Amino acid sequence: MLTSSITTMKSYNPALRGYHAVYRENAVNHCPGCGRTHWLIGRMLAECGFCGTALPLSESYSRGAAAPLFRHGTGGLKSAA
């Protein structure tokens, strides 16, 4: 019978999962597939404009799905709450 390694561990340590590539809004993001920096940004993912590699947005991990997100110019992200 197969068991998940997470369920067999006593406490979950996120550092053990290794490299986790995410798109960060206020940083230069190089594509892990081709090394370029042109991105198409969606609500949950950023897709490389050249090779199509998709990365999750780092902001999508830090906030819940219930709170709307607004962008105002170059000021960054603001939550409605």
N, CA, C and O atoms as a Maestro MAE file, in Angstrom:
{
 s_m_m2io_version
 :::
 2.0.0
}

f_m_ct {
 s_m_title
 :::
 protein
 m_atom[324] {
  # First column is atom index #
  i_m_mmod_type
  r_m_x_coord
  r_m_y_coord
  r_m_z_coord
  i_m_residue_number
  s_m_chain_name
  s_m_pdb_residue_name
  s_m_pdb_atom_name
  i_m_atomic_number
  :::
  1 25 0.838 -1.173 0.000 1 A "MET " " N  " 7
  2 3 0.000 0.000 0.000 1 A "MET " " CA " 6
  3 2 0.890 1.246 0.000 1 A "MET " " C  " 6
  4 15 1.880 1.306 0.729 1 A "MET " " O  " 8
  5 25 0.535 2.234 -0.815 2 A "LEU " " N  " 7
  6 3 1.305 3.461 -0.891 2 A "LEU " " CA " 6
  7 2 0.820 4.464 0.138 2 A "LEU " " C  " 6
  8 15 -0.383 4.626 0.337 2 A "LEU " " O  " 8
  9 25 1.753 5.132 0.787 3 A "THR " " N  " 7
  10 3 1.388 6.185 1.734 3 A "THR " " CA " 6
  11 2 2.151 7.443 1.369 3 A "THR " " C  " 6
  12 15 3.262 7.381 0.843 3 A "THR " " O  " 8
  13 25 1.554 8.564 1.649 4 A "SER " " N  " 7
  14 3 2.198 9.837 1.380 4 A "SER " " CA " 6
  15 2 3.323 10.070 2.380 4 A "SER " " C  " 6
  16 15 3.198 9.726 3.555 4 A "SER " " O  " 8
  17 25 4.418 10.652 1.911 5 A "SER " " N  " 7
  18 3 5.531 10.931 2.816 5 A "SER " " CA " 6
  19 2 5.181 12.048 3.783 5 A "SER " " C  " 6
  20 15 5.761 12.125 4.866 5 A "SER " " O  " 8
  21 25 4.236 12.926 3.413 6 A "ILE " " N  " 7
  22 3 3.841 14.012 4.308 6 A "ILE " " CA " 6
  23 2 3.036 13.471 5.483 6 A "ILE " " C  " 6
  24 15 3.202 13.936 6.611 6 A "ILE " " O  " 8
  25 25 2.174 12.502 5.234 7 A "THR " " N  " 7
  26 3 1.363 11.963 6.322 7 A "THR " " CA " 6
  27 2 2.180 11.110 7.283 7 A "THR " " C  " 6
  28 15 1.793 10.951 8.441 7 A "THR " " O  " 8
  29 25 3.296 10.563 6.829 8 A "THR " " N  " 7
  30 3 4.111 9.742 7.716 8 A "THR " " CA " 6
  31 2 5.070 10.573 8.559 8 A "THR " " C  " 6
  32 15 5.604 10.080 9.552 8 A "THR " " O  " 8
  33 25 5.296 11.835 8.173 9 A "MET " " N  " 7
  34 3 6.171 12.707 8.948 9 A "MET " " CA " 6
  35 2 5.406 13.264 10.143 9 A "MET " " C  " 6
  36 15 4.199 13.488 10.056 9 A "MET " " O  " 8
  37 25 6.095 13.490 11.255 10 A "LYS " " N  " 7
  38 3 5.425 14.033 12.433 10 A "LYS " " CA " 6
  39 2 5.082 15.505 12.258 10 A "LYS " " C  " 6
  40 15 3.995 15.926 12.654 10 A "LYS " " O  " 8
  41 25 5.968 16.294 11.681 11 A "SER " " N  " 7
  42 3 5.666 17.692 11.420 11 A "SER " " CA " 6
  43 2 6.148 18.042 10.008 11 A "SER " " C  " 6
  44 15 7.193 17.570 9.562 11 A "SER " " O  " 8
  45 25 5.386 18.857 9.333 12 A "TYR " " N  " 7
  46 3 5.702 19.233 7.958 12 A "TYR " " CA " 6
  47 2 6.742 20.335 7.935 12 A "TYR " " C  " 6
  48 15 6.571 21.359 8.596 12 A "TYR " " O  " 8
  49 25 7.814 20.142 7.188 13 A "ASN " " N  " 7
  50 3 8.885 21.116 7.059 13 A "ASN " " CA " 6
  51 2 8.956 21.552 5.596 13 A "ASN " " C  " 6
  52 15 9.425 20.782 4.758 13 A "ASN " " O  " 8
  53 25 8.492 22.793 5.257 14 A "PRO " " N  " 7
  54 3 8.492 23.216 3.859 14 A "PRO " " CA " 6
  55 2 9.884 23.334 3.244 14 A "PRO " " C  " 6
  56 15 10.011 23.324 2.020 14 A "PRO " " O  " 8
  57 25 10.924 23.446 4.057 15 A "ALA " " N  " 7
  58 3 12.278 23.541 3.526 15 A "ALA " " CA " 6
  59 2 12.723 22.233 2.873 15 A "ALA " " C  " 6
  60 15 13.653 22.233 2.067 15 A "ALA " " O  " 8
  61 25 12.082 21.139 3.206 16 A "LEU " " N  " 7
  62 3 12.463 19.847 2.644 16 A "LEU " " CA " 6
  63 2 11.939 19.623 1.227 16 A "LEU " " C  " 6
  64 15 12.380 18.691 0.556 16 A "LEU " " O  " 8
  65 25 11.001 20.462 0.754 17 A "ARG " " N  " 7
  66 3 10.430 20.243 -0.575 17 A "ARG " " CA " 6
  67 2 11.359 20.691 -1.693 17 A "ARG " " C  " 6
  68 15 11.132 20.339 -2.850 17 A "ARG " " O  " 8
  69 25 12.404 21.463 -1.380 18 A "GLY " " N  " 7
  70 3 13.374 21.858 -2.389 18 A "GLY " " CA " 6
  71 2 13.013 23.141 -3.099 18 A "GLY " " C  " 6
  72 15 12.269 23.968 -2.572 18 A "GLY " " O  " 8
  73 25 13.544 23.302 -4.301 19 A "TYR " " N  " 7
  74 3 13.366 24.515 -5.091 19 A "TYR " " CA " 6
  75 2 11.920 24.658 -5.531 19 A "TYR " " C  " 6
  76 15 11.335 23.716 -6.065 19 A "TYR " " O  " 8
  77 25 11.344 25.827 -5.310 20 A "HIS " " N  " 7
  78 3 9.959 26.092 -5.689 20 A "HIS " " CA " 6
  79 2 9.920 27.440 -6.413 20 A "HIS " " C  " 6
  80 15 9.965 28.491 -5.772 20 A "HIS " " O  " 8
  81 25 9.838 27.413 -7.725 21 A "ALA " " N  " 7
  82 3 9.866 28.640 -8.528 21 A "ALA " " CA " 6
  83 2 8.508 29.310 -8.514 21 A "ALA " " C  " 6
  84 15 7.494 28.667 -8.788 21 A "ALA " " O  " 8
  85 25 8.476 30.607 -8.195 22 A "VAL " " N  " 7
  86 3 7.260 31.415 -8.252 22 A "VAL " " CA " 6
  87 2 7.577 32.739 -8.911 22 A "VAL " " C  " 6
  88 15 8.731 33.168 -8.929 22 A "VAL " " O  " 8
  89 25 6.558 33.389 -9.453 23 A "TYR " " N  " 7
  90 3 6.710 34.716 -10.045 23 A "TYR " " CA " 6
  91 2 6.505 35.746 -8.943 23 A "TYR " " C  " 6
  92 15 5.471 35.745 -8.276 23 A "TYR " " O  " 8
  93 25 7.480 36.618 -8.751 24 A "ARG " " N  " 7
  94 3 7.389 37.683 -7.750 24 A "ARG " " CA " 6
  95 2 7.199 39.010 -8.467 24 A "ARG " " C  " 6
  96 15 7.969 39.360 -9.361 24 A "ARG " " O  " 8
  97 25 6.157 39.752 -8.063 25 A "GLU " " N  " 7
  98 3 5.767 40.950 -8.789 25 A "GLU " " CA " 6
  99 2 6.823 42.056 -8.776 25 A "GLU " " C  " 6
  100 15 7.055 42.685 -9.808 25 A "GLU " " O  " 8
  101 25 7.450 42.301 -7.664 26 A "ASN " " N  " 7
  102 3 8.402 43.416 -7.557 26 A "ASN " " CA " 6
  103 2 9.851 42.975 -7.704 26 A "ASN " " C  " 6
  104 15 10.731 43.490 -7.013 26 A "ASN " " O  " 8
  105 25 10.104 42.029 -8.597 27 A "ALA " " N  " 7
  106 3 11.462 41.536 -8.830 27 A "ALA " " CA " 6
  107 2 11.625 41.199 -10.310 27 A "ALA " " C  " 6
  108 15 10.640 41.011 -11.024 27 A "ALA " " O  " 8
  109 25 12.862 41.125 -10.760 28 A "VAL " " N  " 7
  110 3 13.133 40.668 -12.122 28 A "VAL " " CA " 6
  111 2 13.036 39.148 -12.111 28 A "VAL " " C  " 6
  112 15 13.778 38.475 -11.395 28 A "VAL " " O  " 8
  113 25 12.124 38.617 -12.902 29 A "ASN " " N  " 7
  114 3 11.870 37.179 -12.923 29 A "ASN " " CA " 6
  115 2 12.406 36.589 -14.222 29 A "ASN " " C  " 6
  116 15 11.907 36.894 -15.306 29 A "ASN " " O  " 8
  117 25 13.413 35.752 -14.107 30 A "HIS " " N  " 7
  118 3 13.955 35.041 -15.264 30 A "HIS " " CA " 6
  119 2 13.238 33.712 -15.395 30 A "HIS " " C  " 6
  120 15 13.030 33.015 -14.402 30 A "HIS " " O  " 8
  121 25 12.862 33.357 -16.605 31 A "CYS " " N  " 7
  122 3 12.166 32.106 -16.856 31 A "CYS " " CA " 6
  123 2 13.096 30.932 -16.570 31 A "CYS " " C  " 6
  124 15 14.234 30.930 -17.038 31 A "CYS " " O  " 8
  125 25 12.639 29.931 -15.811 32 A "PRO " " N  " 7
  126 3 13.489 28.767 -15.571 32 A "PRO " " CA " 6
  127 2 13.662 27.903 -16.819 32 A "PRO " " C  " 6
  128 15 14.561 27.062 -16.860 32 A "PRO " " O  " 8
  129 25 12.823 28.091 -17.831 33 A "GLY " " N  " 7
  130 3 12.933 27.307 -19.058 33 A "GLY " " CA " 6
  131 2 13.892 27.898 -20.071 33 A "GLY " " C  " 6
  132 15 14.716 27.184 -20.642 33 A "GLY " " O  " 8
  133 25 13.787 29.236 -20.302 34 A "CYS " " N  " 7
  134 3 14.610 29.844 -21.352 34 A "CYS " " CA " 6
  135 2 15.488 30.996 -20.859 34 A "CYS " " C  " 6
  136 15 16.381 31.432 -21.586 34 A "CYS " " O  " 8
  137 25 15.259 31.496 -19.650 35 A "GLY " " N  " 7
  138 3 16.097 32.554 -19.089 35 A "GLY " " CA " 6
  139 2 15.668 33.965 -19.442 35 A "GLY " " C  " 6
  140 15 16.298 34.922 -18.991 35 A "GLY " " O  " 8
  141 25 14.617 34.128 -20.233 36 A "ARG " " N  " 7
  142 3 14.165 35.474 -20.620 36 A "ARG " " CA " 6
  143 2 13.251 36.064 -19.551 36 A "ARG " " C  " 6
  144 15 12.887 35.387 -18.590 36 A "ARG " " O  " 8
  145 25 12.881 37.346 -19.730 37 A "THR " " N  " 7
  146 3 12.140 38.049 -18.682 37 A "THR " " CA " 6
  147 2 10.813 38.638 -19.155 37 A "THR " " C  " 6
  148 15 10.305 39.551 -18.503 37 A "THR " " O  " 8
  149 25 10.229 38.168 -20.246 38 A "HIS " " N  " 7
  150 3 8.940 38.672 -20.728 38 A "HIS " " CA " 6
  151 2 7.827 37.749 -20.249 38 A "HIS " " C  " 6
  152 15 7.822 36.562 -20.574 38 A "HIS " " O  " 8
  153 25 6.879 38.290 -19.473 39 A "TRP " " N  " 7
  154 3 5.850 37.474 -18.836 39 A "TRP " " CA " 6
  155 2 4.458 37.973 -19.177 39 A "TRP " " C  " 6
  156 15 4.245 39.176 -19.328 39 A "TRP " " O  " 8
  157 25 3.512 37.059 -19.299 40 A "LEU " " N  " 7
  158 3 2.095 37.356 -19.429 40 A "LEU " " CA " 6
  159 2 1.469 37.006 -18.085 40 A "LEU " " C  " 6
  160 15 1.498 35.848 -17.667 40 A "LEU " " O  " 8
  161 25 0.900 38.011 -17.404 41 A "ILE " " N  " 7
  162 3 0.435 37.846 -16.037 41 A "ILE " " CA " 6
  163 2 -1.061 37.609 -16.016 41 A "ILE " " C  " 6
  164 15 -1.823 38.371 -16.611 41 A "ILE " " O  " 8
  165 25 -1.485 36.554 -15.333 42 A "GLY " " N  " 7
  166 3 -2.895 36.256 -15.134 42 A "GLY " " CA " 6
  167 2 -3.281 36.430 -13.678 42 A "GLY " " C  " 6
  168 15 -2.566 37.082 -12.917 42 A "GLY " " O  " 8
  169 25 -4.407 35.852 -13.286 43 A "ARG " " N  " 7
  170 3 -4.859 35.962 -11.896 43 A "ARG " " CA " 6
  171 2 -4.095 35.033 -10.962 43 A "ARG " " C  " 6
  172 15 -3.837 35.383 -9.810 43 A "ARG " " O  " 8
  173 25 -3.730 33.846 -11.454 44 A "MET " " N  " 7
  174 3 -3.062 32.864 -10.604 44 A "MET " " CA " 6
  175 2 -1.686 32.458 -11.121 44 A "MET " " C  " 6
  176 15 -0.858 31.969 -10.353 44 A "MET " " O  " 8
  177 25 -1.428 32.660 -12.436 45 A "LEU " " N  " 7
  178 3 -0.179 32.217 -13.051 45 A "LEU " " CA " 6
  179 2 0.455 33.330 -13.869 45 A "LEU " " C  " 6
  180 15 -0.223 34.251 -14.324 45 A "LEU " " O  " 8
  181 25 1.746 33.230 -14.047 46 A "ALA " " N  " 7
  182 3 2.490 34.058 -14.989 46 A "ALA " " CA " 6
  183 2 3.090 33.109 -16.015 46 A "ALA " " C  " 6
  184 15 3.704 32.105 -15.653 46 A "ALA " " O  " 8
  185 25 2.915 33.425 -17.301 47 A "GLU " " N  " 7
  186 3 3.399 32.553 -18.370 47 A "GLU " " CA " 6
  187 2 4.496 33.264 -19.144 47 A "GLU " " C  " 6
  188 15 4.356 34.438 -19.488 47 A "GLU " " O  " 8
  189 25 5.582 32.563 -19.418 48 A "CYS " " N  " 7
  190 3 6.681 33.125 -20.194 48 A "CYS " " CA " 6
  191 2 6.178 33.440 -21.597 48 A "CYS " " C  " 6
  192 15 5.516 32.614 -22.225 48 A "CYS " " O  " 8
  193 25 6.493 34.631 -22.083 49 A "GLY " " N  " 7
  194 3 6.052 35.053 -23.404 49 A "GLY " " CA " 6
  195 2 6.796 34.373 -24.530 49 A "GLY " " C  " 6
  196 15 6.363 34.467 -25.678 49 A "GLY " " O  " 8
  197 25 7.891 33.695 -24.259 50 A "PHE " " N  " 7
  198 3 8.683 33.065 -25.305 50 A "PHE " " CA " 6
  199 2 8.501 31.547 -25.346 50 A "PHE " " C  " 6
  200 15 8.231 30.988 -26.409 50 A "PHE " " O  " 8
  201 25 8.646 30.878 -24.205 51 A "CYS " " N  " 7
  202 3 8.596 29.407 -24.228 51 A "CYS " " CA " 6
  203 2 7.322 28.825 -23.609 51 A "CYS " " C  " 6
  204 15 7.070 27.629 -23.751 51 A "CYS " " O  " 8
  205 25 6.514 29.644 -22.925 52 A "GLY " " N  " 7
  206 3 5.252 29.170 -22.375 52 A "GLY " " CA " 6
  207 2 5.340 28.525 -21.009 52 A "GLY " " C  " 6
  208 15 4.352 27.957 -20.544 52 A "GLY " " O  " 8
  209 25 6.481 28.588 -20.349 53 A "THR " " N  " 7
  210 3 6.601 28.046 -18.996 53 A "THR " " CA " 6
  211 2 5.704 28.848 -18.060 53 A "THR " " C  " 6
  212 15 5.744 30.078 -18.070 53 A "THR " " O  " 8
  213 25 4.903 28.173 -17.261 54 A "ALA " " N  " 7
  214 3 3.982 28.840 -16.339 54 A "ALA " " CA " 6
  215 2 4.482 28.715 -14.905 54 A "ALA " " C  " 6
  216 15 4.905 27.645 -14.467 54 A "ALA " " O  " 8
  217 25 4.422 29.844 -14.178 55 A "LEU " " N  " 7
  218 3 4.795 29.872 -12.769 55 A "LEU " " CA " 6
  219 2 3.628 30.420 -11.960 55 A "LEU " " C  " 6
  220 15 2.937 31.327 -12.425 55 A "LEU " " O  " 8
  221 25 3.392 29.893 -10.762 56 A "PRO " " N  " 7
  222 3 2.354 30.476 -9.917 56 A "PRO " " CA " 6
  223 2 2.808 31.833 -9.382 56 A "PRO " " C  " 6
  224 15 4.002 32.058 -9.189 56 A "PRO " " O  " 8
  225 25 1.861 32.730 -9.144 57 A "LEU " " N  " 7
  226 3 2.175 34.031 -8.560 57 A "LEU " " CA " 6
  227 2 2.427 33.860 -7.065 57 A "LEU " " C  " 6
  228 15 1.702 33.126 -6.394 57 A "LEU " " O  " 8
  229 25 3.443 34.526 -6.547 58 A "SER " " N  " 7
  230 3 3.739 34.406 -5.117 58 A "SER " " CA " 6
  231 2 2.605 34.994 -4.285 58 A "SER " " C  " 6
  232 15 2.367 34.533 -3.169 58 A "SER " " O  " 8
  233 25 1.892 36.010 -4.804 59 A "GLU " " N  " 7
  234 3 0.779 36.616 -4.077 59 A "GLU " " CA " 6
  235 2 -0.399 35.662 -3.934 59 A "GLU " " C  " 6
  236 15 -1.185 35.799 -2.997 59 A "GLU " " O  " 8
  237 25 -0.539 34.699 -4.841 60 A "SER " " N  " 7
  238 3 -1.669 33.778 -4.773 60 A "SER " " CA " 6
  239 2 -1.539 32.814 -3.594 60 A "SER " " C  " 6
  240 15 -2.536 32.222 -3.180 60 A "SER " " O  " 8
  241 25 -0.340 32.644 -3.046 61 A "TYR " " N  " 7
  242 3 -0.153 31.784 -1.887 61 A "TYR " " CA " 6
  243 2 -0.426 32.525 -0.584 61 A "TYR " " C  " 6
  244 15 -0.813 31.906 0.407 61 A "TYR " " O  " 8
  245 25 -0.232 33.834 -0.570 62 A "SER " " N  " 7
  246 3 -0.292 34.572 0.677 62 A "SER " " CA " 6
  247 2 -1.672 35.095 1.025 62 A "SER " " C  " 6
  248 15 -1.865 35.590 2.135 62 A "SER " " O  " 8
  249 25 -2.631 35.008 0.132 63 A "ARG " " N  " 7
  250 3 -3.965 35.523 0.433 63 A "ARG " " CA " 6
  251 2 -5.008 34.480 0.070 63 A "ARG " " C  " 6
  252 15 -4.778 33.614 -0.773 63 A "ARG " " O  " 8
  253 25 -6.142 34.578 0.713 64 A "GLY " " N  " 7
  254 3 -7.226 33.645 0.465 64 A "GLY " " CA " 6
  255 2 -7.950 33.953 -0.822 64 A "GLY " " C  " 6
  256 15 -7.721 34.996 -1.434 64 A "GLY " " O  " 8
  257 25 -8.824 33.056 -1.239 65 A "ALA " " N  " 7
  258 3 -9.570 33.230 -2.473 65 A "ALA " " CA " 6
  259 2 -10.744 34.186 -2.298 65 A "ALA " " C  " 6
  260 15 -11.289 34.655 -3.297 65 A "ALA " " O  " 8
  261 25 -11.153 34.491 -1.073 66 A "ALA " " N  " 7
  262 3 -12.336 35.310 -0.840 66 A "ALA " " CA " 6
  263 2 -12.064 36.805 -1.015 66 A "ALA " " C  " 6
  264 15 -12.946 37.531 -1.473 66 A "ALA " " O  " 8
  265 25 -10.881 37.279 -0.666 67 A "ALA " " N  " 7
  266 3 -10.599 38.713 -0.721 67 A "ALA " " CA " 6
  267 2 -10.206 39.135 -2.131 67 A "ALA " " C  " 6
  268 15 -9.262 38.581 -2.695 67 A "ALA " " O  " 8
  269 25 -10.920 40.117 -2.719 68 A "PRO " " N  " 7
  270 3 -10.535 40.589 -4.057 68 A "PRO " " CA " 6
  271 2 -9.228 41.367 -4.011 68 A "PRO " " C  " 6
  272 15 -8.839 41.888 -2.966 68 A "PRO " " O  " 8
  273 25 -8.570 41.439 -5.132 69 A "LEU " " N  " 7
  274 3 -7.271 42.088 -5.244 69 A "LEU " " CA " 6
  275 2 -7.360 43.188 -6.284 69 A "LEU " " C  " 6
  276 15 -7.890 42.967 -7.373 69 A "LEU " " O  " 8
  277 25 -6.850 44.373 -5.967 70 A "PHE " " N  " 7
  278 3 -6.907 45.499 -6.891 70 A "PHE " " CA " 6
  279 2 -5.504 45.996 -7.189 70 A "PHE " " C  " 6
  280 15 -4.652 46.040 -6.302 70 A "PHE " " O  " 8
  281 25 -5.265 46.371 -8.441 71 A "ARG " " N  " 7
  282 3 -3.998 46.975 -8.844 71 A "ARG " " CA " 6
  283 2 -4.259 48.436 -9.167 71 A "ARG " " C  " 6
  284 15 -5.178 48.755 -9.921 71 A "ARG " " O  " 8
  285 25 -3.459 49.317 -8.602 72 A "HIS " " N  " 7
  286 3 -3.592 50.746 -8.850 72 A "HIS " " CA " 6
  287 2 -2.276 51.268 -9.403 72 A "HIS " " C  " 6
  288 15 -1.353 51.552 -8.640 72 A "HIS " " O  " 8
  289 25 -2.180 51.399 -10.734 73 A "GLY " " N  " 7
  290 3 -0.969 51.904 -11.367 73 A "GLY " " CA " 6
  291 2 0.236 51.060 -11.040 73 A "GLY " " C  " 6
  292 15 0.190 49.834 -11.140 73 A "GLY " " O  " 8
  293 25 1.325 51.713 -10.645 74 A "THR " " N  " 7
  294 3 2.554 50.984 -10.304 74 A "THR " " CA " 6
  295 2 2.717 50.863 -8.789 74 A "THR " " C  " 6
  296 15 3.787 50.484 -8.313 74 A "THR " " O  " 8
  297 25 1.675 51.178 -8.034 75 A "GLY " " N  " 7
  298 3 1.757 51.149 -6.566 75 A "GLY " " CA " 6
  299 2 1.747 49.766 -5.980 75 A "GLY " " C  " 6
  300 15 1.975 49.610 -4.780 75 A "GLY " " O  " 8
  301 25 1.492 48.760 -6.776 76 A "GLY " " N  " 7
  302 3 1.499 47.391 -6.259 76 A "GLY " " CA " 6
  303 2 0.111 46.879 -5.980 76 A "GLY " " C  " 6
  304 15 -0.876 47.413 -6.485 76 A "GLY " " O  " 8
  305 25 0.042 45.850 -5.177 77 A "LEU " " N  " 7
  306 3 -1.215 45.173 -4.894 77 A "LEU " " CA " 6
  307 2 -1.846 45.720 -3.630 77 A "LEU " " C  " 6
  308 15 -1.152 46.025 -2.660 77 A "LEU " " O  " 8
  309 25 -3.178 45.844 -3.646 78 A "LYS " " N  " 7
  310 3 -3.907 46.269 -2.466 78 A "LYS " " CA " 6
  311 2 -5.105 45.367 -2.284 78 A "LYS " " C  " 6
  312 15 -5.814 45.061 -3.243 78 A "LYS " " O  " 8
  313 25 -5.329 44.949 -1.077 79 A "SER " " N  " 7
  314 3 -6.473 44.086 -0.771 79 A "SER " " CA " 6
  315 2 -7.689 44.948 -0.485 79 A "SER " " C  " 6
  316 15 -7.553 46.077 -0.013 79 A "SER " " O  " 8
  317 25 -8.875 44.427 -0.767 80 A "ALA " " N  " 7
  318 3 -10.096 45.183 -0.550 80 A "ALA " " CA " 6
  319 2 -10.451 45.281 0.937 80 A "ALA " " C  " 6
  320 15 -11.147 46.214 1.341 80 A "ALA " " O  " 8
  321 25 -9.997 44.359 1.734 81 A "ALA " " N  " 7
  322 3 -10.360 44.345 3.154 81 A "ALA " " CA " 6
  323 2 -9.498 45.231 3.997 81 A "ALA " " C  " 6
  324 15 -9.696 45.312 5.209 81 A "ALA " " O  " 8
  :::
 }
 m_bond[323] {
  # First column is bond index #
  i_m_from
  i_m_to
  i_m_order
  :::
  1 1 2 1
  2 2 3 1
  3 3 4 2
  4 3 5 1
  5 5 6 1
  6 6 7 1
  7 7 8 2
  8 7 9 1
  9 9 10 1
  10 10 11 1
  11 11 12 2
  12 11 13 1
  13 13 14 1
  14 14 15 1
  15 15 16 2
  16 15 17 1
  17 17 18 1
  18 18 19 1
  19 19 20 2
  20 19 21 1
  21 21 22 1
  22 22 23 1
  23 23 24 2
  24 23 25 1
  25 25 26 1
  26 26 27 1
  27 27 28 2
  28 27 29 1
  29 29 30 1
  30 30 31 1
  31 31 32 2
  32 31 33 1
  33 33 34 1
  34 34 35 1
  35 35 36 2
  36 35 37 1
  37 37 38 1
  38 38 39 1
  39 39 40 2
  40 39 41 1
  41 41 42 1
  42 42 43 1
  43 43 44 2
  44 43 45 1
  45 45 46 1
  46 46 47 1
  47 47 48 2
  48 47 49 1
  49 49 50 1
  50 50 51 1
  51 51 52 2
  52 51 53 1
  53 53 54 1
  54 54 55 1
  55 55 56 2
  56 55 57 1
  57 57 58 1
  58 58 59 1
  59 59 60 2
  60 59 61 1
  61 61 62 1
  62 62 63 1
  63 63 64 2
  64 63 65 1
  65 65 66 1
  66 66 67 1
  67 67 68 2
  68 67 69 1
  69 69 70 1
  70 70 71 1
  71 71 72 2
  72 71 73 1
  73 73 74 1
  74 74 75 1
  75 75 76 2
  76 75 77 1
  77 77 78 1
  78 78 79 1
  79 79 80 2
  80 79 81 1
  81 81 82 1
  82 82 83 1
  83 83 84 2
  84 83 85 1
  85 85 86 1
  86 86 87 1
  87 87 88 2
  88 87 89 1
  89 89 90 1
  90 90 91 1
  91 91 92 2
  92 91 93 1
  93 93 94 1
  94 94 95 1
  95 95 96 2
  96 95 97 1
  97 97 98 1
  98 98 99 1
  99 99 100 2
  100 99 101 1
  101 101 102 1
  102 102 103 1
  103 103 104 2
  104 103 105 1
  105 105 106 1
  106 106 107 1
  107 107 108 2
  108 107 109 1
  109 109 110 1
  110 110 111 1
  111 111 112 2
  112 111 113 1
  113 113 114 1
  114 114 115 1
  115 115 116 2
  116 115 117 1
  117 117 118 1
  118 118 119 1
  119 119 120 2
  120 119 121 1
  121 121 122 1
  122 122 123 1
  123 123 124 2
  124 123 125 1
  125 125 126 1
  126 126 127 1
  127 127 128 2
  128 127 129 1
  129 129 130 1
  130 130 131 1
  131 131 132 2
  132 131 133 1
  133 133 134 1
  134 134 135 1
  135 135 136 2
  136 135 137 1
  137 137 138 1
  138 138 139 1
  139 139 140 2
  140 139 141 1
  141 141 142 1
  142 142 143 1
  143 143 144 2
  144 143 145 1
  145 145 146 1
  146 146 147 1
  147 147 148 2
  148 147 149 1
  149 149 150 1
  150 150 151 1
  151 151 152 2
  152 151 153 1
  153 153 154 1
  154 154 155 1
  155 155 156 2
  156 155 157 1
  157 157 158 1
  158 158 159 1
  159 159 160 2
  160 159 161 1
  161 161 162 1
  162 162 163 1
  163 163 164 2
  164 163 165 1
  165 165 166 1
  166 166 167 1
  167 167 168 2
  168 167 169 1
  169 169 170 1
  170 170 171 1
  171 171 172 2
  172 171 173 1
  173 173 174 1
  174 174 175 1
  175 175 176 2
  176 175 177 1
  177 177 178 1
  178 178 179 1
  179 179 180 2
  180 179 181 1
  181 181 182 1
  182 182 183 1
  183 183 184 2
  184 183 185 1
  185 185 186 1
  186 186 187 1
  187 187 188 2
  188 187 189 1
  189 189 190 1
  190 190 191 1
  191 191 192 2
  192 191 193 1
  193 193 194 1
  194 194 195 1
  195 195 196 2
  196 195 197 1
  197 197 198 1
  198 198 199 1
  199 199 200 2
  200 199 201 1
  201 201 202 1
  202 202 203 1
  203 203 204 2
  204 203 205 1
  205 205 206 1
  206 206 207 1
  207 207 208 2
  208 207 209 1
  209 209 210 1
  210 210 211 1
  211 211 212 2
  212 211 213 1
  213 213 214 1
  214 214 215 1
  215 215 216 2
  216 215 217 1
  217 217 218 1
  218 218 219 1
  219 219 220 2
  220 219 221 1
  221 221 222 1
  222 222 223 1
  223 223 224 2
  224 223 225 1
  225 225 226 1
  226 226 227 1
  227 227 228 2
  228 227 229 1
  229 229 230 1
  230 230 231 1
  231 231 232 2
  232 231 233 1
  233 233 234 1
  234 234 235 1
  235 235 236 2
  236 235 237 1
  237 237 238 1
  238 238 239 1
  239 239 240 2
  240 239 241 1
  241 241 242 1
  242 242 243 1
  243 243 244 2
  244 243 245 1
  245 245 246 1
  246 246 247 1
  247 247 248 2
  248 247 249 1
  249 249 250 1
  250 250 251 1
  251 251 252 2
  252 251 253 1
  253 253 254 1
  254 254 255 1
  255 255 256 2
  256 255 257 1
  257 257 258 1
  258 258 259 1
  259 259 260 2
  260 259 261 1
  261 261 262 1
  262 262 263 1
  263 263 264 2
  264 263 265 1
  265 265 266 1
  266 266 267 1
  267 267 268 2
  268 267 269 1
  269 269 270 1
  270 270 271 1
  271 271 272 2
  272 271 273 1
  273 273 274 1
  274 274 275 1
  275 275 276 2
  276 275 277 1
  277 277 278 1
  278 278 279 1
  279 279 280 2
  280 279 281 1
  281 281 282 1
  282 282 283 1
  283 283 284 2
  284 283 285 1
  285 285 286 1
  286 286 287 1
  287 287 288 2
  288 287 289 1
  289 289 290 1
  290 290 291 1
  291 291 292 2
  292 291 293 1
  293 293 294 1
  294 294 295 1
  295 295 296 2
  296 295 297 1
  297 297 298 1
  298 298 299 1
  299 299 300 2
  300 299 301 1
  301 301 302 1
  302 302 303 1
  303 303 304 2
  304 303 305 1
  305 305 306 1
  306 306 307 1
  307 307 308 2
  308 307 309 1
  309 309 310 1
  310 310 311 1
  311 311 312 2
  312 311 313 1
  313 313 314 1
  314 314 315 1
  315 315 316 2
  316 315 317 1
  317 317 318 1
  318 318 319 1
  319 319 320 2
  320 319 321 1
  321 321 322 1
  322 322 323 1
  323 323 324 2
  :::
 }
}
